[in-house]
Amino acid sequence: MIPKLSLFEYNVCEGELMKPQSTFKVVLVLVAVIFSLEILLRVSIMRLSLDLDLLRILLFSIAYSLFVLLILRVFRSKSIRKLFLIFIGIITFLYFAQDMYYRIFNSFFSFAITGDAILGVTFLGRFIHKVNWIHLLYLLPIAAVSLAMILASKHGRKIFRIRYVRWYQPLMMLVFALAFMTISKWTIPKDNPDLPDEVYQYSDFDLYEDPYSPYLAIKKFGLFTYIRIDLENNLDDSENASPQDEIAEYLSTLPSHELNEYSGLFEGKNLIMIMAESLDTIALDPALMPNLCSMMDESMIFDQYYAPLYYRNTADTEFMIQTSLYPHNGVELSMEAFQDNTFIYTFPRLFEERGYQSLSFHDYDDYFYPRSVFHPQTLGYDQYYDAFALGLMESTEGFVGDHVWPSDAEFVEKMLPLLPQNENFFAYFLSVSGHMPYDSSHEIAVENFDEVVEIFLNQGREMPSENILYYHAAQMEFDKSLGLLLEGLESSGQLADTVIAIFGDHYAYGLDQDEIWAYSEDKEFDDLIGLQRVPFILYQSGMESVHISNVMSSIDMMPTLSNLFSLNLDYQKVFGMDALDLESNHVLFSSGSVLTDDYKYIIEDDEFVFFNEDMTLQEALDETASFINLKFVNNKILESDYFRLMETPVFIVIPDRKELLI
């Protein structure tokens, strides 16, 4: 006989009493687990503060707990118990993985990049090296829940007897879950008071719907919400509308370019642009890199050049350099996702308009990034040569665990005969010998290791860690390639007419950050912003060395070189700026941190540091808000393939300049 109960329900199928307080307890545990993981991530990565954001995250945690329970209660008690533990295990792993990823790449990953997760085995050693005591705390929630479940079982308390027994119960659960979700979203501001007159008023609610900055989204809404939105966006196959008029109006507000004392300095010269793998400021040692350091005596040196580490490392730096647009955080790889887009302004197309032949060289293949398509098809290079075409290696097929990096010196020997002899050329080189790992598994570094150690011993210098020594040994191979390049250009009679741009693609993240700070003497700032400052020089044989102190980053490469080579760039159609302009420039980091000539904003500390005493906090707040707007419009340009719909560029005559594209 079924008992008549007012406070409890009876499941006829399982013969169990269903206690309402058990449902409440399970919800409470789920909320506690999710919210404690959010707090732990903040303690580990961000600054913990008691504010509206934290309250909003708590409300979201309640909503998610109710949604999870809505699904769990469909199953039998034993299944609920197992699924409950599996759920906690999965989210614990996700929080831990995001923590580790941020410690290496200074950003949080999107599920868009998980398609290439197998390639991440190359960086497994860095993940293991970053684990410390605080990561043990991620095990506390699942450990506490497991212990509580064991104790409850011993005392006969079956808290998972919460299965639905009435038709209206799941409906009620859904109503409560939706109510908390609605309240959580209601707390998100839909207006941006810092941008009252902007075409786009990018608000917190826009960030919620399209989290261009994972750091900001996680800070304001929590990691669980970021994961949900990220999954929704990656599963959404609908095409984005193309807001052409709004984009055009926004671009018209960007500053136009003014001539400066360096305009046309290298007009008519050849250009060899070298993006050097992991070339960091710590590599600039005259004894270890004599060729590069001697070239700096005849170079324009950009002392405040930063290579922000974006979502896909080298590929995203390359995307910024070649298009002067930011990569998109919501795709697996911008180089691939937008390879069918129209990019009117790229280096090969700008130089082609001046009658140059353009060539691209890389001493690896397409294992990581599809350059064999992106370079000739998307960017417009006349020729692209990878390591396979140059005979430096056999093409990689299938999974490769340990990568053998070819020699940059051998790379230059293979490349030199392919440079045009009787016409202007623009050549892009992407080196690889400086790639991690910095240990005995790096075959090229091993060849130079003893020479590096001998230099330290002969000069009586304090011996750094073995990782640092191997890093120097890897970069020494790149320096040898520069020596061969200079010799080859001189013997062909092209050195005097060729400018060589050399810059790092990112800092040496294959080394521990604390190790870099301890070893480096010339990082401008002892923080994550300063860590990402790398070398950039423009070498011209016989020129007098000059130092440029304006801040700049990878995205400014095209406007800066266009000014120097008198290229027909419409500066209002790109997001980089000419670093030689007297106006203040800025560097935007993937986390949301900002560096300008007047201040820096460190998002991890939510702190402004001012270099210009005349600038107010409100001015800095307004400016950083406008930078968020810029990244939002950038994503819309990529999503809508904006430049494909533009009218064909025409030429106009500008005083004191040749024809300029508009």
N, C-alpha and C positions, 0 to 999 in steps of 0.2 A: 504493500500500500504506500502510495506517495504521500509524504507528510505535507501538511499545509503550513507553509512558512511565510512570514511577512518580510523578513530581512534577508532571507537566503533563497536561492533558486536550486532546484533539483534536476540534475541531468539524468534522464531516464536511461539513455543508452549506456552511460558509464557508471551509473549508480553512485554519483558523487554529489556532495553538497557544494554549491557554488556560492562562495562568500564574496560580497561586494567589496569588503575591505581588502581582499587579496588583489583585486584589480587595481585598487588605489596604491597598494604597496609596490606592485610591479611598475606602475607608471612612475612612482617616486624613485625607484631604483634606476629606471631608464633615464629620467631627468638628471639624477645625480651623476650617472656615468658620463652622459654627453656633456653636461656643464662642467664637470671636473676636468674632462679632456680639453675643453675650450680654455679653461683657466690655466691648465698646465702648458698648453701651447703658448699662451701669452707670457707666462713666467719664463719659458725657455727662449722664446724668440722676440716677443714684443714687451712693451712696458705695461704692466698691469695697473689699471686705473679704474676707480669706481665712478662710472658715468652712465649716461643713457644708453650708450652702445652695449654695455655689459647687461643692463636690464633687458634690452631688446634681444640679446643672445639667449638670455634665460627664457624669455617668452617663446622664442623659436624652438628652444630645447624641449619645452613642454609640448608644443605642437607636434614636433617630430616624434616624441615619445608616444603620444596618442595615436599617430598614424601607424607607428610600428605595432602598437598593441592592437589596433584595428585589424591588422593582418594576422598577427599571432593567434588571436582568439578563435580563428577559424579552425585551428588544428586541435588535436587531442592533447591532454596534459603532458604526456611524455614528449611529444614532438615540440610542444611549446618550450619546454625546458631546454631541449637541444638547440632549437632555433634561436632562443634567447642568448645562449652562450656564443653561438656562431656569429650573431649580429654584433655582440660586444667585441668579439675577437677581430672582426673585419674593420669596424670603425677605429679600434685601437691601432691596428696596423696602418690605416690611412693617416691618422694623426701623427704617428711616429714617422711614416714615410715623408710626409710633408715637412716635418721638422728637419729631417736629415737632408732633404733636397734643398731646403733654404740655406742650411749651413754651408753647402758646397757652392750653390749657384746664385745665392742672394735673391731668390724668388721662389714662389710656390708653383708647382706644376699644374698643368691643365690635363684633363683626361684626353684631350686631343693628341697629346704626345705619346700616349700609352701604346699607340700602334707601332712605335719604334722602340718599345721598352727593351727588346732583346739587345738592341745596340748599346744599352746602358751597362752591359756587363763590362765594357771597357773601363767604366768608372767605379766598379765595385770596390776596389781597394780604397778609394776616397771615402766611400760611405762607411766602411768598416773603421777607418781611421778617425772619423768624426764622432763615433759613439762615445758618450761619456756617462758619468753617474746620473745625470738628470733624466736620461732616457729610461732608466730603470723605473722611474715613477710612472711611466706609461703603463706599466704592468699592474699598478696598484688597483685600478678599478676592476679589472677582470679577476684579479686575485681576491679582492674583497668580496665580490659577488659570488665567486666559486666557494669561498669559505662560508659565506652566509647560507648558501644553498645546501652545503654539506651539514651544517649545524641544524638547519631547519628540517632536513630529512631525518636526522638522528632523533629529533624530538617529535617526529610525526606531523610536522607542519607542512602541508602540501599547498604552497602558495600559488602554484601554477594551475590550480583547478578553477580556471577563469573562462572556460569555453562558453560561447553564446548558447543560450537555451530559449530565448524569445526572439521573435522576428524583428522587433523594434530595437534591440540592443545594438547591433552594428550601426543602425541609422543614428542612434544617439551618440555613439562613439565618434562617428564621422562628423556630426554637428559640432561636438566639442572640439575636435581637431581643427576643423575649418575656422571655428571661432577664434581659437588661439593664433592660428596662422594669420587671420585677418587683422587681429589686434597687433600682432608683431609687425606686419607690413604697414599698418596705420601710423606707427611711430617713425617711419622713414620719411624725411622731408622731401617734398616734390619740387621745391623751389630752391634756387641758389642765390641768396642775397648778395653774394660777392660778384655776380655777373648779371646785373639787371638789364644791361643794354646789349648783351651778346646775342648773336643769331641763334647759337646753341647755348642754352642754359643748363649745362651738365650738372645735375643734382645728385644727391645720394640715391634717389630712387632710380635714376638712370644707371648709376653704378650697380644697383641691385639687379637690374634687368640685363645689363651688359657689363660685367666686371672686367674692364680693361686692365685694372690693376688688382691682381689677386691679393696683394698685401692690404690695400685699402678695403677691399670687399670683406676679407677675413676679419680685419680690425673692427669694422662696423657691424657686420652681420654674423660673424662666426664661421668657422671652417665647414661645419655641417651644411650651412646655407650655401656657401661657396661651392661645395661639392655638388649639391643639388642643382644649382643654377648652371654649373659647368656641364653636368650631364644632360640637362634639358637642352642647352644650346648646342651640344654636340650631336644630339639626336634629332634636332630640328633641321629638316631638309628643305624647308621653305626658302624661297629666294627673297633676298632683301630688296626693299624698294630703293630706288635710286633718287635721293633728294638733291637733284642737280642744282636747282636754284639756290638752295640753302648753302650747299658746299661752295658754289661759285661766289656767293656773297661773303662767306667766311674768308675764302682765300683772298678776296679783294681787300680785306682788312689787314692782311699781313704786310709787313714793311717792304717797300721796294728797295732795290739796291742802289747805293751811291758809289761813285768811283772813289778810290782811295790811293794812297801813295804807292801801293803795290800792284795796282791794276795793270794788267798786260806785261808784267815783269818777265814772264816766261813765254810770251806769245811767239809761236812759230817753232818752239823747241819740241823735241820728242819727250815723251813721258813714259817712264817705267814705274809702275805703282806696285809696291811689294807689301803684301799683308803677311807679316811674319807670325807664325804660330807661337803663341804664349810669350811674345817678346815683352818683357816687363822692365821696369826701371832698374831692378836689381841686376839685370844682365849687363848694364852699361859699365863695364870694367875695362879700362884700357889694356890691361895685361891679358885679359881673357877674350876680348873682342876688339883687337887693334884696328881692324878695317872699319868697322862701324864708328868707333870713337874718333878715328882720324877724319872720317867723312863729316863728322859734326863740326869740324873746324871750318868747313866750307858749306855750311848749310843754314837754312832757315829752320830754327828749332822752336817747336811749339811746346812750351814748358807746362802748359795746363791742358794737355790733350787727354781725354778720358774715353775709354772703350767700355761703356756700360754692358754688363753681362746680361743679355736678354734671354728669352725662353729657350732658344736653341743655339746658344754659344756662338761659334764661328759663323754659322750660316746666317744668323740674324745680324751679326756685325756686317757681314758681306751685303746683306739685303739693304741695310741702312746706307752703306757706302755707295752702292751702285745705283740706288733709286732716290736717296735723300727722303725716304719715308720710313716710318717706324714699322717693325714687324707686328703681326697680329697675334695676340695671346690666345685667341679662341680657335686656332687651327693647329694641325699637327706640325706643319712646317710652312712658313710663309713662302719660302723659295719654291715649294712645290704647289701649295694651295693656290697661288696666284700666278703661276707660270704662264697661264693663258691670258692674263691681263695685258692691257696696253700701257706701257710706260714710255711716255714721250721723251722724258729726260733721263737718259742713262749715259754713263761715260762714253761707251763706244758710239752712241748716236750723236752725242755732242761733238766728239772728235771727228766723226765721219763727215759732219756738216762742214768741218774745216779742211777736209781732204785727206784725213789721216786713215791709215790702215790700222785696224784694231785686232789684237791677238790676246788670248787668255791662256795661261799655263798653270798647271797644278801637278805636284808630284805625288798624287794619290788618285784613287778612282771614285766612282759614285757609291761606294759602300754606305757612307753616311748621308750624303746629300746629292741630289740629281743635277750636278753642274753641267753635265753634257747636254742637257736640255735647257736649263735656265740661262746659261751664258750665251750660246748662239741664238736661241729662239726668243727668249724673253728680253734679254738685255741687248742683243744685236751685235755680238762680237763676230768679226769676219771668220776667225778661226779659233777653235778651242782644242788644246792639247792636254790630256791627262797623263798620268804616269804610265798607263798601258800604251798610249799612242807614242810616248817618248821612249819606250823600251826599258823603263825603270823597274817594272814589276809586271807580273801576270795579273790579269783582272781577277778580283776576288769574287767568289761565288759561294752562296750559302752563308752559314754562320761562321764568323771568324772571332775567336776568343782573344788571341794575342796578336796584335797588329804589329807588323814589322814596317817601321817608317823608313822610306828611302832617304838617301843622302841629298841634302840641298845642294851640295857642291857638285855632285854628279848631275843633278837636275839642271843647273846652270850650264854645264858643259853641253848637255843635250839641247838646251833651249837657244843658246847664242846663235848657232847657224841659221835658225829660223826667223831671226829678226830681219825686217826689210833693210836693204842697204841704200837704196836710192830714192826713198820717199819717206815722208813723215810717218811716224808710227806711235801708237799708244799701246803699251803692253802691260798686262796685269799678271803678276806672279803671286801665287799663293803657296807659301812654304809649308813644310810639315815636320822637319827634323826636330823642331823644338817641342813637339807634342809629348805629353805625359805618356807613360809613367816615368818617373825619375828614379830609376833603380837599375839593377844589373840586367833586367829584361829588355832594356832599351839598347838595341844592338849598336846604333850609331853613337849613342852616348858612351857606351863601353869603350869604343875605339879611341875616344878623346879623354877618357877619365884620368888616366895616368898623367897626361900632359897638364890637366887642370890641377891635380894634386901637386905636381912638381912646381908649378908656378906659385902656389900658396907657400910651399916649403922654402923655395929659393928666396921669396920676398919676406920670409919670416912673419907671415900673417897668421892670425888665429884661424884654425881650421874650422869651417862651418860644418853643419850636419852632412851626412852622406847624400841626403836628398838634394840639398843645395848644390853639392859638388856635381851630381849627375845632371842637374838642371843646367849648370854652366857648361858641362860637357856637351849637352844637346844643342845649346845655343852657339857653342863654338863652331859647330858644323855649319850653321847659318852664316856665321861671320866669314868662314872660309869661302862660302858661295859668293859673298859680296866681293871678296878679293878677286875671284875669278871673273865676276861680272865687270868690274872696273878694268881689268886687264883686257878682256875681250872687246869692250867698247873702245878702249884706247887704241888697240891694234887695228880696229876697223875704221878708225878716224871719226867715231860718232860720239865720243865722250863729251866733247865741248858743246855739242848740240843736244844733249840729253839730260833731262832732269830726272832724278831718282827719288821717289817718295817711299819712305820706309816707316811702317807703323805696326804696332801690335794689334792682334785681333781681340785680345782680352788679357787680363792679368794672369799670372801663373797660378791658376786655381788648382793645378796638380800638386802644389805645395800647400802645407797647412798655413792658414791665415796668420796665426800667431807666430809661426816660423818666419813668414815674410816680414811682419812688423819688427820682429827682433833683429833680423838681418839687414833690413833696409835702413838707409840713412837719409833717403831723399824722397820718401812719400810725403806729400804735402800735408795730409791729414791722417791722424792715427785712428781711422774709422773705416767703415765700409765704402764711403765715398772716396776717400784717399787711396784705398786699396786698388781702385780701378783706374788710376792714372798710369798710363803707359807711354812709351816713346813715340814721337812722330817728328820726322825731319824731312826737309826737302833739300836734297843735295844737288848743287850745280858746281861743277869743277871751276875753281878760281874765284868763286863768290866770297864775299866777306861774311863771316858768321853773324847772324842776327837772331835775337831771342824775342819770341812773341808771347806775351803774358796773358792775353785774353783766353778765357775758358772756352773749350770747344769739345766736341765729341764726334763719334763716327758719322753721325747724320750730317755734320757740317763739312765733310770732306768735299762733296761735289760743289757746293757754292764757293768754298774757299779756292779750290783749284780752278773753277770756272773763271773767277776773277783774275787769277794769276795768268791763265792761258788765253784770256779773252774769248771764252766759249759763250755761245749764244743761249744762255740759260735764262728762263723766266723765273726769277727768284721768288715770285709769288705763287708758284705752282709746286714748290717743295717746302719741306718743314725744317731744313737745315738753314744755317746762316753763314755768311762770310766771316770767318774768325779774324780777318784782318780789318774788319770794319771797326770804327771807334765806338759804336753802340754796344751796350752790354749784351752778352750772349748768355746762354743757359745750357745746362746738361740735365736731361731727364733720365733717371734710372728706373729700371723695371719695377722696383719696389714702390716707387712713388716719391723717393727722395729727389731733391733738386739742388743743383749747384749753379750759381750765377756769379758774375763778377762782384756783385754787391752783398750776397749772403749765401748761406747753404741751409737747406731744410733737411734734417735727419729724421726720416719717418719713424725709424725704430725707437727714437727717443721723443718724438713729437716736439722737436726743438729747433728753433731758428738761431743761427749764429751769424752775426752781421759783420761785414768787412767795411761797409759804407755807413758811417755814423749818421748821415743825413737821411737814410732810408727808414721809414717807419714800419712797425709791425703790420699795420693794416695794408700798406702798399705791398708788402711781401705776401700777405695772405691773398690779396686780390690777384697778384701775379701768379702764384702757384695754382689758384683756381682756374686761371686762364690756360695754364699748361694742361690741366686735366681736360679741358675743352678741346685743346689741340689734339690730344691722343684720341679722343672720341671721334672727331672729324676724320682723323687719319684712318681709323678703322672703317668708317663709312665709305671713304674713297676706295679702299681696297675691296670691300664687300660688293660695291656697286660697279666696280671697274670704271670709275669716273672718267678717266682720260680717253677711254674708247669712244665715248659719246661727245667728246669735245670737237669743236670745229678744227679743221686742219690749220696748224699754226702758220702765221704769215710773218713777213719781215717788215720792220720799220727802221728808219734811220735815227740814231741817237747821236747828238753832238759828242765829238771826241771819242766815239766808239764806232766799231764796224756794225754790221747788221746784227740786231738782237731779236731772238725769237720772242713772240708774245703768245 
